Amino acid sequence: MAELRRLLVESQRFDAITASDHLLSLNQDEVHYLRRVLRLRNGQAVAVVDGVGHFWEAHLQAGDFLKLDTSPSSPSLQQPRHRQQLGLAVVLPKRGFEEVLRMSCELGVNLIQPLRSDRCTPQAEERPLRWKVILREAVEQSEQLWQPELLPIAEASALWKSPPVHAVFALATTRRQGLIDLQLLMEGLTPEINQVTVAIGPEGGWSPLEECAAEAAGWVPVALGDSILRTCTAAVAAAQTMVSSRRISLSRDQSRSD
């Protein structure tokens, strides 16, 4: 059976659904997507997710409603939040940040922090409303149950704070001797580490003041390989490394419990 097309609906909207009719009211954009883009007819099935781990099967109804097959409190599927949360802080590049958002979401990053920095490009576009649309589409396309949290854009200087207990903060940098590779850092994490955040700088690199401030706060300088990467490439490479390491760690923990 083909996988149902998915629709991401904000979790708070499920509070308005009554236990008796299970009807979810659709907004104009959702109606256009289901009826005009997907060309669905009344009675056809749709998968509905809320971005916080829940999945329902529903059917399109007349009057621009979806009827859930089960009550809002009894989703068909539930997925717990990952024990180890992965964050990616990225200085806005001139172009390509939307692809960073899309690919980071598809890979499984949990938190994304857009940044400005001393050397960021002044032409970088700030489009938070567009970014939210990109993430919603990526969640639907990749068939995930959890939507990454997108934080408001911030100055990099506000990011340099000491990692909380059971967390590791890493600063991706280059052209320095003795840097630990991010892959090795991830492999060396102890089981109690429940948060990992990697910060990716601008095309011109972090300023010396930024690197000093980050390290003074406890951030670990790391390398992403031997090549000098563009911001967008570095962000996706860091996301891939973190997610792959988390997957290996979870598999290892499961094997031990079995």
C-alpha atoms as an extended CHARMM CRD file, in Angstrom:
* protein
*
       258  EXT
         1         1  MET       CA              0.0000000000        0.0000000000        0.0000000000  PROA      1               0.0000000000
         2         2  ALA       CA              1.3430000000        3.4370000000       -0.9000000000  PROA      2               0.0000000000
         3         3  GLU       CA              2.2550000000        5.7440000000        1.9590000000  PROA      3               0.0000000000
         4         4  LEU       CA             -0.3810000000        8.3800000000        2.6420000000  PROA      4               0.0000000000
         5         5  ARG       CA              0.4320000000       11.9870000000        1.8270000000  PROA      5               0.0000000000
         6         6  ARG       CA              1.1020000000       13.8940000000        5.0350000000  PROA      6               0.0000000000
         7         7  LEU       CA             -0.1990000000       17.1200000000        6.4750000000  PROA      7               0.0000000000
         8         8  LEU       CA              1.5120000000       18.8310000000        9.4030000000  PROA      8               0.0000000000
         9         9  VAL       CA             -0.9530000000       20.5890000000       11.7170000000  PROA      9               0.0000000000
        10        10  GLU       CA              0.0380000000       22.6710000000       14.7440000000  PROA      10              0.0000000000
        11        11  SER       CA             -0.4830000000       20.6520000000       17.9050000000  PROA      11              0.0000000000
        12        12  GLN       CA             -2.6590000000       23.3060000000       19.6030000000  PROA      12              0.0000000000
        13        13  ARG       CA             -5.2980000000       23.0000000000       16.8800000000  PROA      13              0.0000000000
        14        14  PHE       CA             -6.1580000000       19.5130000000       18.0860000000  PROA      14              0.0000000000
        15        15  ASP       CA             -7.5290000000       21.0460000000       21.2980000000  PROA      15              0.0000000000
        16        16  ALA       CA            -10.5230000000       22.3620000000       19.3110000000  PROA      16              0.0000000000
        17        17  ILE       CA            -11.5050000000       18.8930000000       18.0630000000  PROA      17              0.0000000000
        18        18  THR       CA            -14.4370000000       17.3950000000       19.9300000000  PROA      18              0.0000000000
        19        19  ALA       CA            -14.3800000000       13.7860000000       21.0930000000  PROA      19              0.0000000000
        20        20  SER       CA            -17.6990000000       13.1130000000       19.3800000000  PROA      20              0.0000000000
        21        21  ASP       CA            -17.0220000000       14.0880000000       15.7580000000  PROA      21              0.0000000000
        22        22  HSD       CA            -13.1670000000       14.0230000000       15.4480000000  PROA      22              0.0000000000
        23        23  LEU       CA            -13.4000000000       16.8310000000       12.8460000000  PROA      23              0.0000000000
        24        24  LEU       CA            -10.3200000000       18.9600000000       12.1600000000  PROA      24              0.0000000000
        25        25  SER       CA            -11.0990000000       22.2710000000       10.4660000000  PROA      25              0.0000000000
        26        26  LEU       CA             -8.7560000000       23.1010000000        7.5750000000  PROA      26              0.0000000000
        27        27  ASN       CA             -7.4180000000       26.5500000000        6.7070000000  PROA      27              0.0000000000
        28        28  GLN       CA             -7.3670000000       27.9180000000        3.1620000000  PROA      28              0.0000000000
        29        29  ASP       CA             -3.7780000000       26.8950000000        2.4420000000  PROA      29              0.0000000000
        30        30  GLU       CA             -4.4830000000       23.3280000000        3.5620000000  PROA      30              0.0000000000
        31        31  VAL       CA             -7.6460000000       23.1320000000        1.4760000000  PROA      31              0.0000000000
        32        32  HSD       CA             -5.7260000000       24.3620000000       -1.5680000000  PROA      32              0.0000000000
        33        33  TYR       CA             -2.9500000000       21.8190000000       -0.9660000000  PROA      33              0.0000000000
        34        34  LEU       CA             -5.2600000000       18.8410000000       -0.4950000000  PROA      34              0.0000000000
        35        35  ARG       CA             -7.8720000000       19.6410000000       -3.1250000000  PROA      35              0.0000000000
        36        36  ARG       CA             -5.9380000000       21.5760000000       -5.7800000000  PROA      36              0.0000000000
        37        37  VAL       CA             -2.3670000000       20.3110000000       -5.4890000000  PROA      37              0.0000000000
        38        38  LEU       CA             -2.9760000000       16.6940000000       -4.4430000000  PROA      38              0.0000000000
        39        39  ARG       CA             -6.4210000000       16.6220000000       -6.1030000000  PROA      39              0.0000000000
        40        40  LEU       CA             -7.9550000000       14.5850000000       -3.3060000000  PROA      40              0.0000000000
        41        41  ARG       CA            -11.6880000000       13.9920000000       -3.1820000000  PROA      41              0.0000000000
        42        42  ASN       CA            -14.0500000000       13.6120000000       -0.2520000000  PROA      42              0.0000000000
        43        43  GLY       CA            -13.4520000000       10.3280000000        1.5430000000  PROA      43              0.0000000000
        44        44  GLN       CA             -9.8110000000        9.9460000000        0.5250000000  PROA      44              0.0000000000
        45        45  ALA       CA             -7.2460000000        9.2760000000        3.2390000000  PROA      45              0.0000000000
        46        46  VAL       CA             -4.5580000000       11.6400000000        4.5300000000  PROA      46              0.0000000000
        47        47  ALA       CA             -1.9320000000       11.2090000000        7.2350000000  PROA      47              0.0000000000
        48        48  VAL       CA             -1.9400000000       13.9750000000        9.8430000000  PROA      48              0.0000000000
        49        49  VAL       CA              1.0020000000       14.7230000000       12.1250000000  PROA      49              0.0000000000
        50        50  ASP       CA              1.3840000000       17.3860000000       14.8040000000  PROA      50              0.0000000000
        51        51  GLY       CA              5.1760000000       17.7940000000       14.7900000000  PROA      51              0.0000000000
        52        52  VAL       CA              5.5230000000       16.5870000000       18.3790000000  PROA      52              0.0000000000
        53        53  GLY       CA              5.5110000000       12.8390000000       17.8490000000  PROA      53              0.0000000000
        54        54  HSD       CA              1.9000000000       11.9390000000       16.9540000000  PROA      54              0.0000000000
        55        55  PHE       CA              0.2860000000       10.5110000000       13.8040000000  PROA      55              0.0000000000
        56        56  TRP       CA             -3.3530000000       10.0680000000       12.8330000000  PROA      56              0.0000000000
        57        57  GLU       CA             -5.0360000000        8.7130000000        9.7400000000  PROA      57              0.0000000000
        58        58  ALA       CA             -7.8630000000       10.9360000000        8.5350000000  PROA      58              0.0000000000
        59        59  HSD       CA            -10.2880000000       11.2810000000        5.6420000000  PROA      59              0.0000000000
        60        60  LEU       CA            -11.2340000000       14.3920000000        3.7150000000  PROA      60              0.0000000000
        61        61  GLN       CA            -14.7920000000       15.5620000000        4.3470000000  PROA      61              0.0000000000
        62        62  ALA       CA            -17.1610000000       17.9650000000        2.6400000000  PROA      62              0.0000000000
        63        63  GLY       CA            -17.0460000000       21.4620000000        4.0690000000  PROA      63              0.0000000000
        64        64  ASP       CA            -13.2340000000       21.5640000000        4.2850000000  PROA      64              0.0000000000
        65        65  PHE       CA            -12.7290000000       19.2140000000        7.2120000000  PROA      65              0.0000000000
        66        66  LEU       CA            -10.6240000000       16.1840000000        7.9290000000  PROA      66              0.0000000000
        67        67  LYS       CA            -12.1370000000       13.4850000000       10.1020000000  PROA      67              0.0000000000
        68        68  LEU       CA             -9.6150000000       11.6740000000       12.2780000000  PROA      68              0.0000000000
        69        69  ASP       CA            -10.0500000000        7.9050000000       12.4770000000  PROA      69              0.0000000000
        70        70  THR       CA             -9.2190000000        8.0100000000       16.1930000000  PROA      70              0.0000000000
        71        71  SER       CA             -9.6290000000       10.6730000000       18.8620000000  PROA      71              0.0000000000
        72        72  PRO       CA             -7.0070000000       13.4220000000       19.2600000000  PROA      72              0.0000000000
        73        73  SER       CA             -5.9240000000       11.7930000000       22.5170000000  PROA      73              0.0000000000
        74        74  SER       CA             -5.4310000000        8.3920000000       20.8590000000  PROA      74              0.0000000000
        75        75  PRO       CA             -3.1680000000        8.8040000000       17.8160000000  PROA      75              0.0000000000
        76        76  SER       CA             -2.4620000000        5.8340000000       15.5850000000  PROA      76              0.0000000000
        77        77  LEU       CA              1.2670000000        6.1940000000       16.1770000000  PROA      77              0.0000000000
        78        78  GLN       CA              3.3670000000        7.8900000000       18.8610000000  PROA      78              0.0000000000
        79        79  GLN       CA              7.1010000000        8.4730000000       18.8320000000  PROA      79              0.0000000000
        80        80  PRO       CA              8.9350000000        9.5970000000       21.9780000000  PROA      80              0.0000000000
        81        81  ARG       CA             11.2670000000       12.5580000000       21.8480000000  PROA      81              0.0000000000
        82        82  HSD       CA             14.8840000000       11.5980000000       21.1810000000  PROA      82              0.0000000000
        83        83  ARG       CA             16.8530000000       11.3160000000       24.3910000000  PROA      83              0.0000000000
        84        84  GLN       CA             19.8210000000       13.0660000000       22.7840000000  PROA      84              0.0000000000
        85        85  GLN       CA             18.7930000000       16.3770000000       21.2190000000  PROA      85              0.0000000000
        86        86  LEU       CA             20.9170000000       17.7140000000       18.3560000000  PROA      86              0.0000000000
        87        87  GLY       CA             21.2460000000       21.4330000000       17.6700000000  PROA      87              0.0000000000
        88        88  LEU       CA             22.7360000000       23.3140000000       14.7350000000  PROA      88              0.0000000000
        89        89  ALA       CA             23.6080000000       27.0250000000       14.9850000000  PROA      89              0.0000000000
        90        90  VAL       CA             24.4330000000       28.5510000000       11.5830000000  PROA      90              0.0000000000
        91        91  VAL       CA             25.5730000000       32.0300000000       10.5810000000  PROA      91              0.0000000000
        92        92  LEU       CA             23.3440000000       33.0920000000        7.7020000000  PROA      92              0.0000000000
        93        93  PRO       CA             25.0660000000       32.7030000000        4.3160000000  PROA      93              0.0000000000
        94        94  LYS       CA             24.3310000000       34.9140000000        1.3280000000  PROA      94              0.0000000000
        95        95  ARG       CA             22.4800000000       32.0460000000       -0.3360000000  PROA      95              0.0000000000
        96        96  GLY       CA             21.4920000000       28.5000000000        0.5500000000  PROA      96              0.0000000000
        97        97  PHE       CA             20.0950000000       28.7240000000        4.0720000000  PROA      97              0.0000000000
        98        98  GLU       CA             16.7480000000       27.3280000000        2.9760000000  PROA      98              0.0000000000
        99        99  GLU       CA             18.5030000000       24.1830000000        1.7510000000  PROA      99              0.0000000000
       100       100  VAL       CA             20.3440000000       23.9570000000        5.0700000000  PROA      100             0.0000000000
       101       101  LEU       CA             16.9800000000       24.0330000000        6.8500000000  PROA      101             0.0000000000
       102       102  ARG       CA             15.4610000000       21.4450000000        4.5440000000  PROA      102             0.0000000000
       103       103  MET       CA             18.3510000000       18.9830000000        4.6920000000  PROA      103             0.0000000000
       104       104  SER       CA             18.9300000000       19.4020000000        8.4310000000  PROA      104             0.0000000000
       105       105  CYS       CA             15.2740000000       18.6180000000        9.0490000000  PROA      105             0.0000000000
       106       106  GLU       CA             15.3330000000       15.6000000000        6.7580000000  PROA      106             0.0000000000
       107       107  LEU       CA             18.4500000000       14.2730000000        8.4820000000  PROA      107             0.0000000000
       108       108  GLY       CA             16.9190000000       14.6020000000       11.9530000000  PROA      108             0.0000000000
       109       109  VAL       CA             18.3240000000       17.7360000000       13.6250000000  PROA      109             0.0000000000
       110       110  ASN       CA             16.1090000000       18.8350000000       16.5170000000  PROA      110             0.0000000000
       111       111  LEU       CA             16.9490000000       22.5290000000       16.9340000000  PROA      111             0.0000000000
       112       112  ILE       CA             18.1420000000       25.1710000000       14.4630000000  PROA      112             0.0000000000
       113       113  GLN       CA             19.5400000000       28.5580000000       15.4930000000  PROA      113             0.0000000000
       114       114  PRO       CA             20.1540000000       31.1760000000       12.7500000000  PROA      114             0.0000000000
       115       115  LEU       CA             22.9810000000       33.5500000000       13.6400000000  PROA      115             0.0000000000
       116       116  ARG       CA             24.6260000000       36.8270000000       12.7690000000  PROA      116             0.0000000000
       117       117  SER       CA             28.3530000000       37.1700000000       13.3960000000  PROA      117             0.0000000000
       118       118  ASP       CA             31.2400000000       39.6140000000       13.0710000000  PROA      118             0.0000000000
       119       119  ARG       CA             31.9890000000       38.4410000000        9.5410000000  PROA      119             0.0000000000
       120       120  CYS       CA             28.5270000000       37.5270000000        8.2780000000  PROA      120             0.0000000000
       121       121  THR       CA             27.5460000000       38.7070000000        4.8230000000  PROA      121             0.0000000000
       122       122  PRO       CA             25.2950000000       41.7970000000        4.8650000000  PROA      122             0.0000000000
       123       123  GLN       CA             23.3350000000       40.4220000000        1.8820000000  PROA      123             0.0000000000
       124       124  ALA       CA             22.0160000000       37.4400000000        3.8330000000  PROA      124             0.0000000000
       125       125  GLU       CA             18.2200000000       37.4320000000        3.7550000000  PROA      125             0.0000000000
       126       126  GLU       CA             16.2200000000       37.0010000000        6.9440000000  PROA      126             0.0000000000
       127       127  ARG       CA             12.9410000000       35.2950000000        6.0640000000  PROA      127             0.0000000000
       128       128  PRO       CA             11.5860000000       33.6380000000        9.2270000000  PROA      128             0.0000000000
       129       129  LEU       CA              8.0780000000       33.1170000000        7.8290000000  PROA      129             0.0000000000
       130       130  ARG       CA              9.4830000000       31.4550000000        4.7150000000  PROA      130             0.0000000000
       131       131  TRP       CA             11.8090000000       29.3500000000        6.8870000000  PROA      131             0.0000000000
       132       132  LYS       CA              8.8430000000       27.9640000000        8.8350000000  PROA      132             0.0000000000
       133       133  VAL       CA              7.1690000000       26.9360000000        5.5750000000  PROA      133             0.0000000000
       134       134  ILE       CA             10.3660000000       25.1950000000        4.4550000000  PROA      134             0.0000000000
       135       135  LEU       CA             10.5410000000       23.2070000000        7.7050000000  PROA      135             0.0000000000
       136       136  ARG       CA              6.8780000000       22.2230000000        7.5420000000  PROA      136             0.0000000000
       137       137  GLU       CA              7.2960000000       20.9610000000        3.9840000000  PROA      137             0.0000000000
       138       138  ALA       CA             10.4480000000       19.0680000000        4.9520000000  PROA      138             0.0000000000
       139       139  VAL       CA              8.6740000000       17.3410000000        7.8460000000  PROA      139             0.0000000000
       140       140  GLU       CA              5.8390000000       16.2820000000        5.5660000000  PROA      140             0.0000000000
       141       141  GLN       CA              8.1390000000       15.1280000000        2.7570000000  PROA      141             0.0000000000
       142       142  SER       CA             10.5140000000       13.1690000000        5.0070000000  PROA      142             0.0000000000
       143       143  GLU       CA              7.6150000000       11.5290000000        6.9200000000  PROA      143             0.0000000000
       144       144  GLN       CA              8.9220000000       12.5250000000       10.3140000000  PROA      144             0.0000000000
       145       145  LEU       CA              6.7810000000       12.8900000000       13.4190000000  PROA      145             0.0000000000
       146       146  TRP       CA              8.8840000000       15.5870000000       15.0910000000  PROA      146             0.0000000000
       147       147  GLN       CA              9.3880000000       19.0840000000       13.6760000000  PROA      147             0.0000000000
       148       148  PRO       CA             12.6890000000       20.8290000000       14.4940000000  PROA      148             0.0000000000
       149       149  GLU       CA             12.4840000000       23.9020000000       16.6920000000  PROA      149             0.0000000000
       150       150  LEU       CA             13.4990000000       27.0310000000       14.7700000000  PROA      150             0.0000000000
       151       151  LEU       CA             14.7720000000       29.7510000000       17.0890000000  PROA      151             0.0000000000
       152       152  PRO       CA             14.6900000000       33.4970000000       16.3230000000  PROA      152             0.0000000000
       153       153  ILE       CA             17.8630000000       34.8330000000       14.7130000000  PROA      153             0.0000000000
       154       154  ALA       CA             20.4520000000       35.9000000000       17.2830000000  PROA      154             0.0000000000
       155       155  GLU       CA             23.9060000000       37.4330000000       17.5150000000  PROA      155             0.0000000000
       156       156  ALA       CA             26.6770000000       34.8750000000       17.8210000000  PROA      156             0.0000000000
       157       157  SER       CA             27.9620000000       36.7450000000       20.8890000000  PROA      157             0.0000000000
       158       158  ALA       CA             24.7470000000       35.7730000000       22.7060000000  PROA      158             0.0000000000
       159       159  LEU       CA             25.4370000000       32.1120000000       21.9760000000  PROA      159             0.0000000000
       160       160  TRP       CA             28.6990000000       31.8680000000       23.8830000000  PROA      160             0.0000000000
       161       161  LYS       CA             27.5210000000       30.5640000000       27.2080000000  PROA      161             0.0000000000
       162       162  SER       CA             28.6470000000       27.5870000000       29.2150000000  PROA      162             0.0000000000
       163       163  PRO       CA             27.0580000000       24.2770000000       28.2130000000  PROA      163             0.0000000000
       164       164  PRO       CA             24.5580000000       22.9740000000       30.7610000000  PROA      164             0.0000000000
       165       165  VAL       CA             25.2150000000       19.7510000000       32.6090000000  PROA      165             0.0000000000
       166       166  HSD       CA             25.0890000000       16.7210000000       30.2970000000  PROA      166             0.0000000000
       167       167  ALA       CA             25.5310000000       18.8460000000       27.1530000000  PROA      167             0.0000000000
       168       168  VAL       CA             28.3570000000       19.4300000000       24.6730000000  PROA      168             0.0000000000
       169       169  PHE       CA             28.7320000000       22.6060000000       22.5990000000  PROA      169             0.0000000000
       170       170  ALA       CA             31.1390000000       22.4930000000       19.6470000000  PROA      170             0.0000000000
       171       171  LEU       CA             32.5550000000       25.2960000000       17.4910000000  PROA      171             0.0000000000
       172       172  ALA       CA             33.3630000000       24.2470000000       13.9220000000  PROA      172             0.0000000000
       173       173  THR       CA             36.5580000000       25.9710000000       12.8010000000  PROA      173             0.0000000000
       174       174  THR       CA             39.5660000000       25.5230000000       10.4960000000  PROA      174             0.0000000000
       175       175  ARG       CA             43.2720000000       26.2810000000        9.9940000000  PROA      175             0.0000000000
       176       176  ARG       CA             44.2670000000       25.3800000000       13.5460000000  PROA      176             0.0000000000
       177       177  GLN       CA             46.5240000000       22.6590000000       14.8460000000  PROA      177             0.0000000000
       178       178  GLY       CA             45.2440000000       20.0010000000       17.2130000000  PROA      178             0.0000000000
       179       179  LEU       CA             41.5470000000       20.2290000000       16.4090000000  PROA      179             0.0000000000
       180       180  ILE       CA             39.4790000000       17.1870000000       17.2940000000  PROA      180             0.0000000000
       181       181  ASP       CA             37.2900000000       15.9210000000       14.4710000000  PROA      181             0.0000000000
       182       182  LEU       CA             33.5530000000       16.2070000000       15.1690000000  PROA      182             0.0000000000
       183       183  GLN       CA             33.1390000000       12.5130000000       14.3890000000  PROA      183             0.0000000000
       184       184  LEU       CA             35.6570000000       11.5650000000       17.0920000000  PROA      184             0.0000000000
       185       185  LEU       CA             34.0230000000       13.9510000000       19.5500000000  PROA      185             0.0000000000
       186       186  MET       CA             30.6480000000       12.3210000000       18.9680000000  PROA      186             0.0000000000
       187       187  GLU       CA             32.0750000000        8.8200000000       19.3040000000  PROA      187             0.0000000000
       188       188  GLY       CA             33.5770000000        9.7540000000       22.6590000000  PROA      188             0.0000000000
       189       189  LEU       CA             30.3650000000       11.0580000000       24.2370000000  PROA      189             0.0000000000
       190       190  THR       CA             29.2620000000        9.3690000000       27.4230000000  PROA      190             0.0000000000
       191       191  PRO       CA             25.6890000000        8.0040000000       27.7120000000  PROA      191             0.0000000000
       192       192  GLU       CA             24.5120000000       10.8360000000       29.9880000000  PROA      192             0.0000000000
       193       193  ILE       CA             25.0840000000       13.4880000000       27.3000000000  PROA      193             0.0000000000
       194       194  ASN       CA             21.5830000000       14.5030000000       26.1980000000  PROA      194             0.0000000000
       195       195  GLN       CA             22.3350000000       17.5740000000       24.0950000000  PROA      195             0.0000000000
       196       196  VAL       CA             24.8900000000       18.3290000000       21.3890000000  PROA      196             0.0000000000
       197       197  THR       CA             25.0680000000       21.6680000000       19.5750000000  PROA      197             0.0000000000
       198       198  VAL       CA             27.4560000000       22.5670000000       16.7500000000  PROA      198             0.0000000000
       199       199  ALA       CA             27.9690000000       26.1750000000       15.6230000000  PROA      199             0.0000000000
       200       200  ILE       CA             28.8750000000       26.8400000000       11.9800000000  PROA      200             0.0000000000
       201       201  GLY       CA             30.5370000000       30.1580000000       11.1210000000  PROA      201             0.0000000000
       202       202  PRO       CA             30.3730000000       32.4450000000        8.0730000000  PROA      202             0.0000000000
       203       203  GLU       CA             32.3100000000       32.0260000000        4.8400000000  PROA      203             0.0000000000
       204       204  GLY       CA             35.1130000000       34.1950000000        6.2320000000  PROA      204             0.0000000000
       205       205  GLY       CA             35.3440000000       32.1850000000        9.4410000000  PROA      205             0.0000000000
       206       206  TRP       CA             34.8090000000       33.1750000000       13.0450000000  PROA      206             0.0000000000
       207       207  SER       CA             36.6320000000       36.2770000000       14.2300000000  PROA      207             0.0000000000
       208       208  PRO       CA             39.4270000000       35.7600000000       16.8110000000  PROA      208             0.0000000000
       209       209  LEU       CA             37.2560000000       37.4510000000       19.4400000000  PROA      209             0.0000000000
       210       210  GLU       CA             34.3830000000       35.0690000000       18.7300000000  PROA      210             0.0000000000
       211       211  GLU       CA             36.5990000000       31.9980000000       18.9580000000  PROA      211             0.0000000000
       212       212  CYS       CA             38.1520000000       33.1980000000       22.2120000000  PROA      212             0.0000000000
       213       213  ALA       CA             34.7540000000       33.9890000000       23.7400000000  PROA      213             0.0000000000
       214       214  ALA       CA             33.3220000000       30.6230000000       22.7280000000  PROA      214             0.0000000000
       215       215  GLU       CA             36.2460000000       28.6350000000       24.0950000000  PROA      215             0.0000000000
       216       216  ALA       CA             36.2690000000       30.6510000000       27.3230000000  PROA      216             0.0000000000
       217       217  ALA       CA             32.6330000000       29.6410000000       27.8040000000  PROA      217             0.0000000000
       218       218  GLY       CA             33.4590000000       25.9540000000       27.3260000000  PROA      218             0.0000000000
       219       219  TRP       CA             32.7800000000       25.4060000000       23.6400000000  PROA      219             0.0000000000
       220       220  VAL       CA             35.0010000000       22.7380000000       22.0720000000  PROA      220             0.0000000000
       221       221  PRO       CA             36.7150000000       23.7180000000       18.7760000000  PROA      221             0.0000000000
       222       222  VAL       CA             36.2340000000       20.9360000000       16.2170000000  PROA      222             0.0000000000
       223       223  ALA       CA             37.0930000000       20.1710000000       12.5940000000  PROA      223             0.0000000000
       224       224  LEU       CA             34.7060000000       18.8340000000        9.9610000000  PROA      224             0.0000000000
       225       225  GLY       CA             37.3860000000       17.1060000000        7.8960000000  PROA      225             0.0000000000
       226       226  ASP       CA             40.4170000000       18.1610000000        5.9110000000  PROA      226             0.0000000000
       227       227  SER       CA             38.6890000000       20.4230000000        3.3840000000  PROA      227             0.0000000000
       228       228  ILE       CA             37.6420000000       24.0440000000        3.8220000000  PROA      228             0.0000000000
       229       229  LEU       CA             33.8760000000       23.9360000000        3.4690000000  PROA      229             0.0000000000
       230       230  ARG       CA             31.3450000000       26.5900000000        2.6010000000  PROA      230             0.0000000000
       231       231  THR       CA             28.8900000000       27.4640000000        5.3750000000  PROA      231             0.0000000000
       232       232  CYS       CA             26.0280000000       25.4820000000        3.8360000000  PROA      232             0.0000000000
       233       233  THR       CA             28.1860000000       22.4230000000        3.1650000000  PROA      233             0.0000000000
       234       234  ALA       CA             29.6630000000       22.5540000000        6.6610000000  PROA      234             0.0000000000
       235       235  ALA       CA             26.2090000000       22.7830000000        8.2440000000  PROA      235             0.0000000000
       236       236  VAL       CA             24.9060000000       19.7180000000        6.3930000000  PROA      236             0.0000000000
       237       237  ALA       CA             28.1350000000       17.7960000000        7.0870000000  PROA      237             0.0000000000
       238       238  ALA       CA             27.8360000000       18.5520000000       10.8110000000  PROA      238             0.0000000000
       239       239  ALA       CA             24.1870000000       17.5110000000       10.8250000000  PROA      239             0.0000000000
       240       240  GLN       CA             24.9890000000       14.2260000000        9.0830000000  PROA      240             0.0000000000
       241       241  THR       CA             27.8030000000       13.4690000000       11.5070000000  PROA      241             0.0000000000
       242       242  MET       CA             25.6880000000       14.1730000000       14.5790000000  PROA      242             0.0000000000
       243       243  VAL       CA             22.6770000000       12.1900000000       13.4010000000  PROA      243             0.0000000000
       244       244  SER       CA             24.7540000000        9.2090000000       12.2690000000  PROA      244             0.0000000000
       245       245  SER       CA             26.5660000000        9.0950000000       15.6020000000  PROA      245             0.0000000000
       246       246  ARG       CA             23.2910000000        9.3060000000       17.5240000000  PROA      246             0.0000000000
       247       247  ARG       CA             21.8630000000        6.4510000000       15.4640000000  PROA      247             0.0000000000
       248       248  ILE       CA             24.9160000000        4.2910000000       16.1780000000  PROA      248             0.0000000000
       249       249  SER       CA             24.7370000000        5.1470000000       19.8780000000  PROA      249             0.0000000000
       250       250  LEU       CA             21.0530000000        4.2630000000       20.0920000000  PROA      250             0.0000000000
       251       251  SER       CA             21.6770000000        0.9690000000       18.2930000000  PROA      251             0.0000000000
       252       252  ARG       CA             24.5140000000        0.1720000000       20.6840000000  PROA      252             0.0000000000
       253       253  ASP       CA             22.3680000000        0.9690000000       23.7390000000  PROA      253             0.0000000000
       254       254  GLN       CA             19.5460000000       -1.2070000000       22.4200000000  PROA      254             0.0000000000
       255       255  SER       CA             21.9270000000       -4.1150000000       21.8420000000  PROA      255             0.0000000000
       256       256  ARG       CA             23.1720000000       -3.8400000000       25.4120000000  PROA      256             0.0000000000
       257       257  SER       CA             19.6250000000       -3.8020000000       26.8160000000  PROA      257             0.0000000000
       258       258  ASP       CA             18.7140000000       -6.9000000000       24.7670000000  PROA      258             0.0000000000
